[in-house]
């Protein structure tokens, strides 16, 4: 697997080591700006792909719920 030097991926990698995890998915939400950040890590190329796929699904779920909340406020 290629090394990803991204600081966000590095954070995931460090959590994986601390928690003895093969995959890590981090989602961060700033309610003031509406910005959502995601970073994923997988110990192998296959696990990296899986973490990204799962992270994308979780990210999409957050977007869907945020839109529902905004529609309910109208």
BELRA-V853288 format. One record per run of one state. SS is the DSSP state (@ for helix, = for strand, . for the rest). FROM is the first residue (numbers start at 1). LEN is the number of residues. If there is no record, write none. Layout:
<<SS;FROM;LEN> <SS;FROM;LEN>>
This chain:
<<.;1;6> <@;7;13> <.;20;3> <=;23;8> <.;31;4> <=;35;8> <.;43;2> <@;45;29> <.;74;1>>
